[in-house]
Amino acid sequence: MISAMFEHKGKHTNLLSKKELDNYRKLYNTLRTLQQEGALPQHPRNQYLGDNDLAKNIYEKKYYLKDLDNKLVEHSPEDVFIRLAAFIGAIEKNQAKAEEWGRKFYNALWEGYFVPGGRVLAGAGDLYRLKTLANCFVSRLEGDNIESLYQTAYECARTYSYGGGIGVDISPLRPKASVVHNAADSSTGAVSFMELFSLTTGLIGQSGRRGALMLTIDVKHPDVTEFIRVKKIPNWVTEQIVEQMRWSGQFEEHQLREIEKQVMENTQVRFANISIKVSDEFMQAVEEQKRYGTDKILVYRRYNKNTLARAYQDEGYHYSINIPSKNIDEYELEQAFAGLNNLNDYLVKVAGKSLTATELEDAFKRDVFGDYIVPLDDQPYDLAIRYSGDYLLYFASKPTGEIRHLIKARQVWDTFVEGNYRTAEPGIIFWSRMSKYSPSNYVDRPIASTNPCAEVPLEDGGACNLGSINLSRMVTNGFSGRARLNWELLKETTQTTIRFLDNVVSWNEKLNPLEKQRKAAAETRRLGLGIMGTADMLNQLGISYDSDEGIRLVEEVMKTIADTAYQTSARLAAEKGASPIWDYEKYSQGPFFREALSETTREMIRENGLRNIAILAIAPTGSISNIVLSYKNGQKNYLGVSSGVEPIFALFYTRRSESFGNKFFKVFHSTVQAYIDLHELGDKVEHAQTEAELTEYLPSYFFRTAHHIVPQKRVEIQGRCQKYVDHSISSTVNLAEDIEPETISDIYLSAWKSGLKGITIYRDGSRFPILSVDSQKTEFQNAKEKTFVIRLSAEKELQAQGDEILVLPTGELTTVYHYIKKYQPEEKFITVQA
C-alpha cells in the first residue's frame, strides 16, 4: 500500500523537510481522489497497456514502485502518473499552484504527450529508496595525479549508488611512457586508467541494472590511438587466458583467435562507452589529406597575429575543456605547393626567407596547432605552413615537459573508422562545435565531457535532466484526409514539460548524490527537452520520413519547440527567479542564442533573464519510447513510438508464440498496427511473406524505415534539427553489413561539415552476427570466411580474410571483398577456405 511508504522513515527524512514531504502526501491524496471521482482520466477497463507484453515488462521491472520486500506497490501506468505528478507538482510555491500543475502534469502524462527520463519515472516520489532524478552527470579530473583519479572514481561510485550514470574525460592524464616522479620509471598512460572507471561501474549495482559510463579523450592527446584500440588489443588478462588455453593443447589456432576476440569484448573496459572528442583542426587535417594526399605543402593566411608556442596544463589550460586547437575560421588557404623548392620561391618573394626540410619537419618548430608560422609585419595576417594532413599530438605539463608527435591525421582517423567498421566503437564528438554552441560556456561553466549517450555535454558536476515530447500524439485525425499537426498542443506541451523538468531540477538540488552536483543543478538548472515519435507523426500525416516535405516539417517542429521552450524559461525566470549565474551580456555572445532563437524570444530573455542556462537535447529514448502511448482508437491504446529523431527501425519483427503451438506471427510497429486495424487489413498483412507483398496493402511512406534511407538524408535531417538544439542529438545511422569502410569515413566527414555535434554509425554485424531472413549466407558473409593470399610482388605475399581492411594508394579504405569486386577478379588471388 502506498500509505505505508509515506509512513516509512528512510533517508529522505534527512534530506527533505517535513513540510516538503507533507506537501507531497497531500497532493498525492488529492490527485488520487480526483482520479477516483473521474475528474482525472484513467482507462475504463484498467487496460492502459492493453496486451503489450513489452511495455508491461518494462513497467514492472523498471518503473513500478516496489516496497522494501521488492513487492510491487504500483500496478498500472496511472499509478506511476499519480506519483510523478504529485511529487513533481508538490515543489510549487503553494498548494493551489501545486494542485493546478499536478493535474496538468497527470493529464499530459496520461495522454502520452510527454515522458520524463527513466530516472524520474523510477525515482520521483519513491520514499523507500534514495535516488537521483537526473539521468547522468559529468565529473572532471581535477589533475594529473593519483588523488584526482581516485576522487573521480569515488564520485562515479557514489553517483551509481543513487541511480545515475556519469561521463569522465581522461585527457588531463599524462601519456604512456612519460615521466613520473615516484617508484615507477614511467607512466602507464591515460588509457591504462580506463579500466579503473570501467570496473567501478561494473561493481555498483542499480536494482537489476548497472551504471552507465562514458569515457572520452581529446583527439590531440598522444594516447588517442591506444584509446581507440583499447577494446581491440589484448591486455595482460586476455593474453594470460589465451596462453593458458594454448598450453592445454586442446584448442586450434583459429579457436584461440576467436577466444581472444570474445575475451577482449567481454572483459576489456567492458562497462564503458568510449568516444573521441575531435576538433575542427583535426577534421580539417583529415579533409586536407583526403584532397591533397600527404606530400603537398599548404600555405594558409592566418588572420590572428598571436602564436601559441606552448600550452602547459599547469598554466591556465584544463585539457578536459580542450587541448588548445585552432579556430579554422581564422585561416584561409593561400596556395598548395608540390614541393619545397616551389614553396621557397614563394616565401622569398613574400617574406624574404626560405625553409629547409629539417625546419619544416621539426615538430618543435611548429606552434601548438601544428603549423610552421612565418610572420608578415606588413600584412594583417601571418603565414601558417604545413604538409597536407599534418596533425600535431600534444601534451605539456611541468612534470612531463612538452610531448609532441607530428603525424598524419588519417593515421588516427583510419584507426577510428576501422574500429567503427568492426565494433561500432568508439563514438565521435565534434567538440569544437559542441563547445562553441554550448550556452554554459558563455557564463563560465565550460563543458568537459558528455553523458554516456553523448547528447548532453556537461560541466563538472552538471547533470542531464531528460524528458521527451511525443510527436505522435501531436497529430489530430491521424491516418485520415483531415490529419494535421496541432501546433497549439505542441506549444502547450512544451510549456508543461519545461515546468515539469524545472521542478525536477529543484528536487535535484536536494537529491543529487554529490555536493558539486547539487551546486551545479542550482546554478545552471540545465534541462534536456527532446522529442520522440518523429516518424510516427510523419506517417500519420501521410508524409515520407526522408522527403523534402518531411524534413522541412521536422525542422519547423524543432524551431517551434526551441522558441517555446526558451520563452517558457524566461517566464519562469520572471515568476520564480533567473539562474543565479545569469548574465545577459555574456550569455548573448553565444551563437546558439544569436542564430537559433527568434527576435521575440531573444527580447523576452533580455527582459526577464533565463531560469535554465541550456534546455534542449534529443536523447535515444530507448525504454521510454516503448511504453508511451502512440495512438488511440476508441478505448484501445497503441504503445511504442520511434526513438528520438530516428526513423522507424522496421515495420515489424517476427515472434514465436508457445501458446499457439510455436507458431510465428508478425508484431508490427504500433502506429503501423493502428493503421492496419483502422483499415481492417489484419488477415492480409499476416499472410504476406515479404516486404514486397506488404506494399500491396500499406502506403509507400511506411516503408521509409532505417535501412531504406540513404545516410546523407539522415545527416541532413539531424543537421536541420541540430540548429535548434543547444545540447546535442543522439542518433544512429544503420548501414548494411557489406558497406565499404570509406563510406563510413565519408558519412562522418559529411556530418562534421553539416554542423552536427555527433552521430553514431552501426554497421549490421559489427557487434552481433546476422543472417538473411532465409538463413542463407550472403556473398559478403561467404567472403568473410575465406582467407585470401594476395600477391604483392613476385617475392611477397599477404594473407587476409575477406573483410580485412586495406588502404588503397589513394588513401581510401576498402576491404579485400570490395577490392576484388571493384578492381580484380577473384581468380587472381589464391583463396583458401578458412
GUTORVEX-627946 format. One record per residue (C-alpha): x, y, z. Coordinates in steps of 0.05 Angstrom, whole numbers, plus 5000, padded with zeros to 4 digits. Layout:
<atoms>
XYZ;...
</atoms>
This chain:
<atoms>
500050005000;502450704984;500450945053;505950515083;511150875040;509051545069;509951265139;516850985123;522651375155;528151295105;533951725081;529252235050;527352475120;534552715128;534653085062;527553355054;523753785104;517453535138;513554075100;516153825033;514253105049;507353325076;506053725012;507753114970;503052675011;497353175008;497853274933;498352524922;491952414961;488452994926;490252724857;488252014876;481452274900;480452664835;482252044796;477151624834;471852154825;473052164750;476052864749;482652564725;482452044670;484151314675;482950744628;475750494638;477749764636;484549854670;487649664604;492150254590;497649784567;492849314531;496348664511;503148984501;507748504538;514048914525;511049534557;508449124616;515248814627;518849484625;514049804674;514449214723;521949144720;524049874717;518650374736;513250094782;514650274854;516749684898;516749634974;522749425016;520948695004;521348834929;513848734921;510049174872;506449754903;504150024835;500349614783;498550094726;501550684689;496251124722;499350954790;506051194763;502951824734;499751994801;506451914837;510252334787;505052884782;504452934858;511952934874;514053404818;508053854829;508953884905;515054334900;510854914873;510555514919;503555404947;498054874950;493755204896;499555214847;501554504866;494554244851;493954644787;500454374759;499653684789;493253604749;496553864685;502453404694;497952804705;493752954644;499753054598;502952404622;496452014615;495352274544;502452084526;504252794507;511052744541;515152264582;520652454631;527352084633;527751394664;530751644729;524752084741;519851514725;523551054772;525451534827;520652124834;516652034897;519751364917;520851464992;523350755002;529850854963;534151474955;535251614881;537452204839;532352444788;537852624738;539852104686;547252264681;552852714705;559952904688;565852904737;572253264716;579053014734;582053604770;589253404759;594252904732;595352544797;593251934838;588952354885;584752624827;583951944795;581251604857;577052204877;573652164809;572851414816;569451534883;564852054851;562951534799;561351014852;557151484894;553351724832;551851004811;549250844881;543951384870;541951104802;545751604758;550751504701;556951914690;561952174639;569452254652;574652554605;581652274613;585252804571;588653114632;592552474646;599652434621;601251984561;604351304563;611851274576;612151994601;616052184663;613352034733;616652234798;615251624841;617350894845;615650764772;620350924715;614951194671;607351284667;602850724643;598951264607;591951554607;588850944575;591150474629;586550814679;580250694637;579750014670;579250344739;572950724718;570050134680;570849644738;567850154786;561850194740;561049444737;561549354813;555949824834;549049524823;542749924809;536849464821;537948984764;541849474721;548849744722;551150464718;552650784652;559651064638;562451504582;569951574576;572652094528;579452344505;581652944464;583952744394;590253164405;592552724464;598552294446;595051664472;588951754426;590551154381;591450694441;584750964467;581350784402;584150084403;583349944478;577949424467;581449114407;588648984430;589348424482;591348654551;595048234601;588747884626;586747684556;593847454540;594147034603;587546684588;589446534516;596346304535;593645824588;588845534536;594545464486;598745084537;592944594548;593744354476;586144284469;584944864421;586945004350;589645694330;583245924296;579545744360;584546124403;583546734358;576146714370;577146614445;581747214446;576547634410;571047424458;575247554520;577248244496;570048424481;567448164548;572948394595;576848994569;573749664590;567249274586;562849754625;564250394587;562150744524;568151094493;568551694447;573852144419;572952904423;575253164355;576853884338;575654274274;583254294269;583553534265;577653464217;580653984171;587253594170;583352954152;579953324096;586653614072;589652924068;583652654031;584053213980;591653333972;594852683996;600652724044;606253094008;603353763985;605654374024;599754814043;600455544059;594855884098;593656604114;592656634190;588557244209;590957224281;597657504299;598157134365;602456504361;601255974414;608055654421;606355244483;600355064525;602354754591;596654444631;599354774694;599055464662;591655604656;589455044610;585054474631;585453924578;578353664591;575654334567;580254244508;587454154490;588154814452;586254764379;585855274324;579655664303;579555464230;575256074213;581556494223;585256114168;584656184092;588355734044;593156144003;596455613959;598454883954;605554743931;608254103900;614954143936;619754543979;623054903921;616455183898;614855393969;621455743977;620656133912;614156393941;616956534011;622856923985;618057383948;613157504004;617357424067;624657464046;626456784074;626656044057;625855394095;629754754098;626354074100;629153974170;626054614195;619254454165;619153744191;621253914262;615153844308;618354314359;618754874308;611254844298;606155214340;601354814385;596654754325;602054414282;603654994236;610355304219;608956044227;612156574183;610657274210;608957824159;609858514190;606758884132;600358454127;594258354172;595857614170;601757134181;603156504141;601755824171;605355264133;604454514138;604653884096;597653654076;594653224131;599653424184;596953384254;600553504320;599153064380;600753474442;601353434517;605153904563;605853994638;611454164686;612453444708;612653164637;615253734595;612653814524;610753184486;609853284412;608552774357;607553024287;603352524249;598552474191;591352574211;588951954176;593451524220;588551674276;582451744230;583451074195;584250724262;577751054285;573950854222;576550144226;574050104298;567250344276;567049854219;568849264263;565549404330;561650064324;566550384373;568950884392;563951434382;565652124357;564052814387;565353434345;568053804405;569654474372;562454574352;559754274416;563754774457;562455374412;554955264415;554655084489;550855644525;554055484592;560955624563;559056364558;557356414632;563756104658;561355384663;565255044606;563354344586;568453784600;565353144574;558452854558;553352374588;554051644565;549551724505;553252364485;547252814473;548553264534;555353594543;556353794616;560654204662;563953894723;558153644767;553053804714;547153344701;542553164644;535253234664;531552894607;524452904580;521552794511;515453074475;511752524438;510452804368;506052214351;500752504399;501253194369;497352964307;489853064303;485752574260;491852164242;491551694182;485752074152;484752614099;483753104157;490352954191;494153564215;499453754265;496554104326;501454674334;497954964395;498154294430;505554254414;506854934446;502554774506;506054104517;512854444511;510854954565;508254404611;514453974602;519354544614;515854704680;515853964699;523353894685;524954534720;521454264782;525553634775;531854074780;529154384844;528553684874;535553504849;538454094887;536953644947;537352934917;543652934874;549052494904;554852984909;555253694934;558253944869;552453614831;547453964876;551154624866;551354534790;543854384789;542455024827;546955444782;545555224711;538754894722;540354514658;534654144622;534553634566;527953704529;527653274467;522852924421;520752224402;515551934354;518152354296;516951804245;510151634274;507952364267;510052374194;506651714179;500051954209;500652574165;502052164103;509052444093;515352034079;520652104133;526252284085;522152714037;523553454029;516753594059;518153144118;524953454132;522154164128;516553984177;521253664227;525654284224;519654734236;517554304295;524454364327;524555114315;517655184348;519854764408;526255164416;522855844416;517155604461;521955264510;526355874517;520356344524;517655884579;524355904615;524256664610;517256684640;519456214696;525356684709;520357254719;515956814764;521056414804;527756754792;533156704739;539156244743;543956514796;549556544744;545256914693;548957464656;545657734594;551958084567;555957444570;550356964550;548157354489;555057264458;553556534447;552056344374;546055904393;542656494425;544056934365;542656434309;537155964333;532256384372;527256874344;527657614357;521457574402;524657024443;531257394449;527758024473;523757644525;530257344551;533558024553;527758294595;526757704642;533157304641;533156544637;531756044692;535355494654;542055614621;541255054569;534754704553;534554224493;537353534477;534852954436;536252314473;535651604445;529351464488;530550714490;525850444543;521051034548;519551024473;517050314482;511950474537;509051134514;502151194483;502751284407;495551254382;488551174409;482750834373;476750864418;478650514483;484550154451;491450434465;497450314419;504150364454;511150504428;514051034382;520251144341;526251364382;528552084384;529152384315;530351704282;526051334231;522150714250;527350154253;523049624219;515649554202;515148904241;519148354275;517247614277;515547294344;514146574363;508346424409;508745804452;501345874468;499545734395;503945134381;510345534369;507045904312;510746504284;506947164276;508547874258;508948434311;508149094275;510549764299;504950064339;502450614293;503150144233;498649654272;493850224285;493350364211;492349614197;486649584248;483350224222;483149934152;481749214173;487948934139;489948434193;488847794155;492048054092;498448314123;499347704167;499647244107;504447694068;511147344065;515647904043;516148654049;514548703975;507748363987;506248864043;506849433993;500149193964;496649384029;500749924064;502350624039;509250744009;511451234062;511050694115;517050354082;521950934095;525050534153;532150544180;535350114126;531750444068;534151154080;540751374049;545751604101;546252314073;538852414086;539852214158;545552714164;541153254133;535353124180;539853134241;543353764216;536754124207;534653934278;541454094308;540754834291;535254874344;538254424397;543154764445;545954094470;546553524421;542752954388;543852204399;542151864334;544551234298;545351124223;544350394205;548650114148;548649454111;553748934131;557348974064;558449734065;565449964046;569550264103;570950914065;563351034063;563451074139;569151584134;565151994084;558851994129;562752254188;566152794146;559352994118;556553024189;562153494211;561053944151;553553954164;554454244234;552753614274;555653554344;555952794339;553052194303;553251444312;554150934257;552250204265;554149704210;549949074213;554048504240;559348954272;557548724342;552948134332;552947634273;546947664226;543847214174;538947374120;531647214131;532046534097;538446354136;542546354072;549346694076;550447304033;556247383984;559847834035;558847334092;561846784049;567747224032;568947374106;570346634118;575646584064;583046734072;586047074012;593447043996;594847693959;601047713915;604148393926;610148213884;613847613858;617147523926;611947793974;605047543993;599947774045;594547344077;587947694094;580847504106;575347754061;573248314108;580348534124;581149284115;586149534063;588850224049;588850393975;594450813943;589351383943;589051344019;581851084017;579650484059;576849854028;576549104043;579148504006;572048343986;570749043957;577549063923;576148423887;569248643865;571749323841;578649213814;580848493807;577247833795;577947313849;581946833805;587947303811;588147133885;589746473916;583746323961;583945824017;577645624054;578345824128;
</atoms>
